[in-house]
Amino acid sequence: MNKLLHTPVHRMTLRRTASGGIRWSSYVGDVRCKANNNTNSNNKKSLFYNNTNIHNDNHFKKNIHNIGRGSFGNALVGNHNIDIASHHHHRQPSQSHGRSLSTAASSSTTSTRKHSSTGGGRNTDAPHERLLVLGSGVAGCATALTAARHGIPVTVLHAGSDREDCNSYWAQGGVIYRNYRLKESGRESQLVDTPLSLVNDIRIASGYTPPLQRTSPLEECTYSSDLFQNPQPGPGSSSKMGRTCPASGVNWNEDAAWKLALEGPGRIRQLLLGSEDGGLGESHGCVVPFDRTATNGGGDREEDEQNDTVLSLCLEASHSAPRIVHHADCTGKAITMSITRAAAEHPLIEFVGGAVVTDLIADEEDEGLTIGARVLDKRTNGTNDYYAVHGVVLASGGLAGIYQHSTNPLGFNALGSSIGLALRLEDRLSSSGHDNRGNGGIVSDLEYVQFHPTSLYLPNEARFLLTEALRGEGAVLRDSDGRAFAKDYHPNGELAPRDIVARAVFCESQKSSDDEQHNAYLDITHRDATWLKDRFPSIHAHLMSRDVPMDFTKDRLPVTPAAHYTCGGVTTDMDGRVVGNVGDGLYRNLYAAGEAARTGLHGGNRLASTSLLEGLVFGASVGEMAAGVVTSDEGGNVDDAKMEASEGVVETMHRARHAIEQRLVMGQDSMSSRGSNNGRSGDDKTSREAVAILAHLKSLMWDNVGVVRTPSKLAMATSELTAIRDEAERLWEDSNGGAGWEAAALRDAAH
């Protein structure tokens, strides 16, 4: 077993107290990195700078470096009080070292929530001193928890009445972690599951066929700008990061894959795992009850040797190693319940339900600086402006719900709300004469919609997802005669990339000459019945709850592809900042994370179980960016790109505060063309019309922009979708914003 180095993690956050003093709060952990000559340059620390004059204060930096490791208490750094909470935990494999320093809202009042904190709560006198997060899923909550940990107040807006009403909740299979136990045959020191192997799996699934740009291994670390391989967005350049495959035309960003692979395990430990698995979840109240399996010791970590059980790791399609942690077949539910509860209990985070964001608010006199959002209250149909000094985060999911057959839940979810908001902002700024340089837009790769190969096909019933994990556990795709057909399309059969399996299922289902006879089934009846019910309890319960029950331990399940996930989205850089053809390439104070964002991670097709990890990794990065994180290496050398970004965040925050306070003083309506309509219910006729048009839009998308697309069908869809968009805008304009959430949903879906 390789010897491991241990380095303390400190995350420092600046708060101004009621008496005018300064309070520092700290999050401390410790990390490992392989003791070899290749990894030293990859071991990163993160350091926050605020707008005070401490950038060159060597005495200040030295004192921070001297803070002890392992426990939290009170300490002095120079003349500053360090407020540290007690915590001990196991050692863990390498993740980013971190120290943080950020400016939070001045606060002398207690939290507006029932929870209070001696470190200061939300400032009720200045509610705009906050970060505004749109969406309560994994990406939104990871952003909120990370920003709040650094002293930034956060308001999370969600369209559903319950904060758990999000797409993350419905994820079945699991989330990528890392298999620290599986070793190369005959090479006990060599792990099978490495960051490099995961990056290559993501590449293969994406449809990008050229070899990796980087073939040398990297160990877990913060993926900082000195490791980037592709140009970053900027003036006069494309907003999309990555390279285009000459054979398939797929644009894929290898840097995003490396970020996920290198930072993912650390984010899992930081946000979801407890001390039993080397995690820090107890510190913020989020320990997800992942499935476990008995162990006989061994492994690369002390926790594996000391515990009777370890995390259960399963294999899913197109993965080269079993690396998926899961909670039965409802992993999304387990994670969502845990992380939303932890966020709701944080004194600096508040949730607002029934909140449909209809437009972003921008200061058009200041290069379109985002300063808030206009919000429709579903309960009263009234509208309010939510201002946010620290910016707005688009994290409300993708657009796969605009298809007639979709694995996404009904309601406001997955109708492209973040994408619609971004496009409307771009349209407004363009029409007001703002600079539109560059080759890319605020959204990109929207054509990359992933269709899940196996949704339950029952006529006149909503499509129900049958997780990838079923095929990972041995389920076989068969036609109506019982013939296994998956290997007709790819040597890996059922474990081929999703797009290939989806086309295989679609093609086989079209072969039936009898409309009454389906021709694509998923068969796992060869596995033990008791084991199946325990491993997939949600699927078993759903099948047995039908008027005519189905038993997947005995019956083959009819399947069809269904729209599942949006691989494109709102274009961002590696820190989640929205980029596009405006000014210097950045939409200031606007971020995106999770399925709403396009980082280039997925290319044309998503690897199984990357979605929840993407939300955690990029959501946490957004939370840190909004608070101004700067990385430095072991020698104290600061990541120049992060430093510049941090300084930009501070400058943007001051500009946003000035713009917001001007509006509040002047009593200016942020969007004067839209009346508030408070307290008036929506027009029932308009709402019914919106619902009917949305149903037609979904049918149009499925028939013409589905699994198989042709130029003629795409041309017809484009023409009709343009007309639907115009009609959606007409309904909204005629109602002066009072048409109700159904019209708002249609407006997003059609944009």
N, C-alpha and C positions, 0 to 999 in steps of 0.2 A: 504494500500500500504506500502510495506516495506521501511524503511528509507534507503537511499543509501549514501555510503561514496564517496567522490571525491578525487582523487589523481592526481597530475599533471604528464604528460608524457614529458620527455625531451629526444631527440635523438641528441647526440652531434657528430660532425664529425670534425676531424683534417685536416687542409690543411696548407701546407707550402707556404708562399707568396713569390713573386719575391725578396723581400728584405731580405729573410731568416727568417722572423718572422713566427708566427703561427696564423692561423685564425681558429676560431671555428664557424661552422654553426650549427644551432639547429632547430629541428622540435619539436614542442610542441603541446600536446593535453591534454585532461583530460579524465579520465575513472571512471567507477563505479564498485563497488563490493558490493555484498549483505552484510549487516551488521549483520552477525551471526557468531557463533563460529567455523563454519566448513570451512570457506573460507580464513581465514587469511594466511594460509600456501600456498595458491594457488595464491596469489596476487604477480605478478612478475614484476621486473624492469629489463631492459636490459642495460648493460654497455659495451662499447667498450674499449678495451685496445689495444694500439699499441706497437711497439717495443722500446719505450722510457722508462726510468726508473720511472714510475709513479705508479707501482702496489701497493706500500706500502706508497704512499704519502697521508697521512690522511688529511693534510691541503687541498690538491687538491680535494679530495673526498668531504670534508665538504663543500667547496665552491661550488661544483657542486650541492650538495644537497640544497644549499640555493638559487639557482636560482628561481626567482618568477614564478608564473603560470598565464596563461590567456592571455598574450600579448607577442609580440616579439619586441625586440628593440636591443640596444647594451648594453653589460654588461661586466664587467671584472671578470675573475675567476683566482685568483692569479695574475700572470703576463701575462695571456693570454687574448686576445681580443675575446669576444663572439659576433658573427655576427648573429643576430636573426631577422627574418622577421615578420612583424606584422600580427597577425591573431587571430580572436575570433571565437568561435563556441559553439554550444549547448553541454550540458552534454550528456553522452551516457552510455549505459550499459557496464559492465566491459570488458576491453580488457587489453592486457599486458602493464604494465608500462614500459617505456623505456628510457634509456640514452645510448648514443653511442659515441664511440671514435675509429676512424680508421685511418690508414695511407692511404692517397691518393697519386696519382702520383704528383711529384713535377711539378709545372706548372707556368711558367711566361709568357706564350703566351695566346692569345685569342682562343676561340673555332674555330675548323675547319668548324663548321656549320655557317649558317647565323645568328644564335642566339648567343649572347654573355652573359657573366655573370661577375659581379664584383668580384665574389668569385673564378674566375679562370675557364678556359675551358679545352679543350683537349690539350694535349701536342703533337704538331706536330713534335717535334724533337725526341720524343720517343713514337711512336704510340703503341708499345707493352705494355705500362703501362696502361693496360685495362683488363676488363673482356670480354670474347668472348661468346656471347649467340647465339646458333644455333636454330632459330625458332622465329617467330614474333607473336605467339599466346598469349593467356592470361598468360600462365606460363612464357614464355620468357619476355613479357613486365613487368609482376609483378617483376621478377628478376631484370630486367634492371632499373626500376624506384626505387626499394628499394636500390640497390647498388649505383646508381647515387645520391640518396638522402644523402648517406653517403660519397660522394666525390669520388666514384670509376668511372672512365670513362668506358663506355660500347660500344661495337660494336655488333649490332644485325644483323646476317646474315640470309637471307631468300631466298628460291629458286624461289619464284614467283617474277614477276616484281613489283607487288604492295605489300606493307607491310601488307595489310589486307588479302592477299591470304594465308589463314591458316585454319585449321580445326575448330578453335574456332569460326570463322565467321559463320559457318553453324549450330551451335547449336540452336535449335528452342525453347525448352521448357522453361528453366529458370535456375536460380542458387539458391541453398539453402541459406536462410538467417535465421531468427528466428521469430517466431510468439510471440510477446510480449503482444498480446491483448487477446489471447484465454485462459480462466481460467477454472480450474476444477469446475465442477458443485457443487455449495454449498461451494466452497473453494476459495474465491475471491483472496486470497494471493498466490495461487498455480497455476503456469503456466502449461498448458498441454504440451507445446513444450519446452523441456529441453535438455541440452547436452546429458544427459543419454538416453532420448527417441530417439534421433537421432543416437547415437552409436548403440542402439539395433536395429533400423531399418536397419542400414548398415550391422549389423551382420546377420540378417534374410535374407537380399537380397544376401549376400555373399555365402550362402550355408553352413556356419559354424553353426552347430546345438547345440553344448554345450553352457551352460549359460555363461554370461559375467564374466570375472575375477573380475571386479570391479562393484559392484551393488550400492555403495553409491554415491550420487549425487556430482558433482563438478560444480562450476559456471565458467563463462568465465574467462580465464587466459591464460598466456603462458604455454604451456605444456612442462615443463622442465624435466630434467633427473631424478629428485627425484620422479617424478610421474610415471615413466616407470614401466611396469609390466613384460616385457619380456627382455631377455638378448640382448645386443647390439652385432653387428658383431665384430669379432676380430680374432686374429691368432688362427688357429686350430678349429674354430667354423664355423657353417653354416653362410653364408652371408645373408640368408633370416631371417627377423624378423617375429615373430608370432608363432602360434600354428597350428597343423594339426588336423582336425576333424577326429576322428576315423571312423565315418560312411561314410562320403563323400570323405575323402581324401583331402579336400580343406584346403589350408594353408591361414590363415587370421591373420592380425596383429591388435589386439584391440587398441594398442597404437596409431597407425596411425588414427584410427577412433576417438579416444579421441582428438587427436591434431586437426583434422578437425572440430569437434564439439565445442571445447573450443576456438579456435582461429579464426574460420570462420567468425562469426558475426563482430568481430573487424576488420578483414582484409577487409570485405565488406565496412564497414564505412570508413576505412582508404583509400581505393583505388578507390571505386566506387560511394559512396554516398556523397551528398552535405550537407551543414549545416542544411537544412530543415529537414533532417532525422538524425541529430547528427553526420554527417560525415565530412571528411576533404578533400573531392574531389576538392574543389575550390583551395586548396593550391598547387596542381600540375596540375590543369586543366582537371580533369577527373570526371565529374558528369554524370552518365548514366541516361537517361530519362526512368526509369522504370515506368510501369503502376501504376496508383494511383486510389484510391476509396474514396468516400466521407466518412467523419467520424462524429460521434455525440459526440466526446470527449471520454474520458476514456483511458484505456491502462496503461501500466506500465512506460511510459516515458513522460517527459514534452512535447516533440515534438508532441506526439499524441494529447495532450490536447490543444495545441496552434494552430495547423494547421487545415485547413478546409478539407484537404485530407491526406491520409496515403498511404503507399506502399500497393499495391494490392498483396495479398498472395494466391496462388492457391495450390490445392492438386494434387499430382501425385502418380502414382502407388507405393505401398509398403511404403508410408510415413504415419506415425500415426497422422500427423497434417498438415494443410495447412501452408507451410513455404517457398514456392517458390516465389521469386520475378522474374518478367518477363517484357519484352517489346513485347507485342503482341505475335506473334509466331516467332520472329526473335531476341531473346535475345542475342544470340552470336554475331550477326551483330552489335547490339547497343553497347555491351561491347567492342568488338574489335575495332570499329571505335573510340570510346572514349579513350580507353587505349593506342592504337597505336599513336593516335594524341598527347596525353599527353607525351608519351615517345619521339616522334619525336621532340617535342618542347623543350625538356630538353637539356640544353647546353652540358651536358656530355654524351649524347646518340646519336649515329649515326646508321642509317640503311643502309645496303648494299643489294640491290636486285639482282635477277638473280644469286645468289651465291649458288652453290651446293657443300657441303663439302664432299670430297671423302675419306679423312683419317684424323685421329687425329695424331698430332705430339707429340712424347714422347722422353724424354731424357733417352735413354736406359742405360746410364752409371749411372743414378741416380734413380734406382728402377722404371723406367717407368714413371717418373714425366711428366704429361701432360703440354705442353708449347704452344700449338697452334693447328691449323688445316690447312690442304691443301684444297684450294678452287678452284673449276672450275667455271669460268665466262661463263654463258650460252650464252651471247651475242657474245663473241669473241672466246670461247672454249680455252682460255688461263687459266693457273693455277698460283696461287699465294699462298704464305705462310702467314698466319695471326698468328702472335705470340701474346701471352697474359700472362702477369706476374700474373694476378689475377685468371687465370684458364679459363676453358671451360665449358659451361653449355649445356647439351643435352636437348633440349626442342622442338624437331621438330615433336612431335606426335607419333602415334602408327603404327600398321601394318595391320589394317583392310582393307586397300586398295589393299592388295594382293589377295583378293577374287574377283571372277567374279561378284558377286552380293554384292554391298557394298553401304552404305549410304554416304561414303566419296567422295569428289569431285575427278574428274580425274586430271591427272598431277602428280607432284612429291609428293603430299601430301599422308600421311598414307601408305608409302611403306616400313616403318621400317628403315628409315635412321639412327636414333639415335642408334637403336639396332645393325644395321650392323656396324656402326662405332665402337661401344663398342666391338663387337665380333672380329673385325679385330685387334683392339688394343690388346685384350687378346691373340689372336693367335700369334701376333708378339712378345709380351713379353714372351710367353711360349716358342716359338722357339728360342729365344735368351738366354734361360737358366735361366730366373728369377724364384724365389721361387713360387711354386704353392701349398701351403698348403691350407687346408680348405675343406669343403664339398660342397660349393656352388660356382656358377660362377658369372660372371659379368652381366649376364642376368638370369632371372628366371620367372617361371610361364607363359611362352609364350603360353602354351596351353589354357590359360584362355582368349579366344576371345569372347566378348559379341556380340550376334546377336540380333539386334533390331527386335521386333516382327512385326512391321507394317511399311514396306516400300511399296510404291505404285507399284503394279505389273501390268505392261503393256509390252507385248512382244516387243522385239527389242528397248526398251527404257531403259535409265539408271534408276536405282532405286532412288526414291525420298522419303525422310524421312517424315513420318507422325507422328508427335511428340507424346510422351507419354501423353502430356497435353490433347490431344483429349479424351483419355480414362479417364483421371482425371476429365474431364468435362462431362462424361457420355456416350462416344461412346461405342457401343456394337459390339462384334465379332460374326458374323453369318456365317452359311454355305450357300450353293447355294439355299437351301430351305427356308432360313430366320430363321433357328433355332439358338438361342444363344448357343454357345458351350463352352465358357471359363470356366464355373463352373463345367464342366465335368472333368477338370484337376486340379482345385484348388478352395477351398471355396471362396476365394477373387475374383474369376473370372478375369475380365479385369485388376484388380488392384493387381494381384499376381506379384511376382518377374519376371523380364524380361525373364530370362532363361526358366521359366515354361511357360509363355505366348508364347514365341518364338517356343518352342516345340509343344505347342497346335496348333498354326497356321500352322506349318510345317506338323504335322500329319493330320490335317483336309484337307490340300491342296492335300495330297497324296491319299485321299479317292475317288476322282473323277475317274470314269471309262472312262470318255470322255475327251480326250486331249483338246478339244475345250472348256470344261466347267471348270471354276475355282471354288474352293470350300471354299474360306476364304475371308470374306469381313468385312470392318469396317463401321459401320452404326451410324451416328449421326444426321440423318434427323429429329429426334424428337425434337431437340433444335431449338430455334427461328432463322430464316434465317439471319436476320439483325445482331443479336448478334454474330452468327457464323462468318460472314464475317469480323466483327470488331475485334473479338478475334483472328482469324487466317487469317489475310490478305495475308500472303505470300503463304499459302497453296491454298487459293481461287484464287490468281493471277496465280499460277502455273497451276492449273487445267483448268482455263479458257483460258490460253495462248496456249493450245494444238490445233492442226489442227481440232481435234474433241473435243470440250470443254467438261469438266465434271463439274457438280455442286454438291458439297458435301452437300449442304442443301437439295437436292432432291434425290441424287444417293448414293447407297452404293459403297464403294471404294474397289477394289480388292487389297489384301495385301499378302505379303510374307516376311519371315524373311530375313535380310541382315546383313552382317558383319558390325559392328558398332564401337566397341571400344576394345582396348587392355588393359586388366586388369593387365597383367604382364608387363615386360619391363626390363630396365636397373636397376639392384638392387642397392638400396640406403638405407642409414640410415635415421633417422628422420629429419636430417638437409639437406638432399639432396646430401650428399657425396656418390660417387659411391664406392661400396664395392664389394669384390670378393676374389678369391683365389690367392692373391699376397701379399707378404711381411707381413705387420701388418694387412692386411685385407682392407686397403684403397687404392684406386687409387688416388694418390695425385693430387690436382688441377683439379679434374674432378668431375662435378656435373650433376645431372639430375633432371628434374621436369616435372610435368604434365603427360600426357598420355605416354610420353617416359619412365617414371620411374616406378619401381615396389617398392612401399613402403609396400605392403601387405594390403593397405586400402580396396580394393575391394574384396579380396578373389577370388572366382570363378565367381562372377557376380556383376556388378556395380549397385548401387542404383541410380534411376533417379535423374538427376540434381546435381550429385556430381562432375561432370567432371570440370566445370568452377570453382567451389569453390576449388577443389583440385589444379588447376593451380595457383590460387591466394595464397592460404595458403602455399603450398610447394615452389612455386616460390619466394615468399617474404622471406621465410626461407633461401633459397639458397642465395638470395641477401644479407641477413644479415650475413650468414656464410662466404661468400666470402669477406666480409668486417671485420669479426672477432668479432661478437656479443658475449657478455657474459651476462648471466642473474643473477640477485641477488634478494633476497626476501626483504620484508619490513624492516627487521633488518639489511640490508646491507650484508647479507651472500651471497657470490658468488657461483653460480652453478659451482661446480668443473669440471664437464664434459665439460661445455661450455668454462671455462677458459682454460682447456687443449687443446680443439679444437681451440680456438682463438690463443693460442701460436703456435700451429701447423700451422695455416694459415699464420702467420707472417713468420715463418721459411720457409715454402714452397714458399712463395712469393719471399723471398731472393734467394732461390735456383733456382727458375724459372728465375728470372732476370739474375742471373749469367749464367745459361745455354743459355738463349736467346742471351745475349750480346756476349758470346763466339762465337756463331754461326754467329752473324752479323759481328763480327770482322774478323773471319776466312773466311767469305763469303761462309760458308758451306751450301749446299743444304740439307734441312731437311730430304728429302727422295731421296737420290741420284739415286735410281733406276727408278725414274719417271721423265722424261723430262718435261719441262715447256710447250712446244707446243704453246706458245703464238701466238695469231693472226690467227691460222690455224683452219678452220672449220672442224667439225667432219666428219668422213667417212660416207657418206650416206648409203652405203651398210651395214656397221656395225650397224648403227642406226636402219635401217629397221629390221635387224636380231634381235637386242635387243628387239624391240617392239614386234616382233612375238613371241619370247621366253617368254616375260613377259605375253602376252595374254594366252599362253599355261599354264604358271605357275598359273595364276589366275583361270583358268578352273580346273586344277588339284586340287588346294586347295578347291574349292567349292564342287567338286564331292567327295573328299575323306577325307577332314579335316573340314567339315562343321558342320551344326547343329547336325546331327547324325553321329557318328563315330564308326567304327568297327575295330578290330585288323587287319584284312586282308587288309582293305582299307588304314589304317595308315601305314602298312608295305610297301605297294606298293608306297604310296606317298613318304615315306622316301627315298626309293631307287631312285625314279625318281628325287626328289628334290636335292639329292646329285649330280646327273649328271648335272642338270640345274645349280647348283652352280659352278661346275667345268667349264662349258661352259661360264658362266658369267665372271669368273675370266680370262679365256683364251681370251675372247674378249677384256677385259680391258688391260691385259698384252700385247697382240699383238699390241694394238694401242698406247702403252706407255702413257696411260692416256689421249689420244686425241680422244677417240671414241665418245665424246659428252655426254650430260646429260642423254640421253636414256640408254646408256650403264651403266652409274653411277646408274641410278634408278634400272635397272635389278640387278646390283651387290648388292645393298642394299636389295632388295626384296628376293634375292636368298640366302643370307648369313645365 
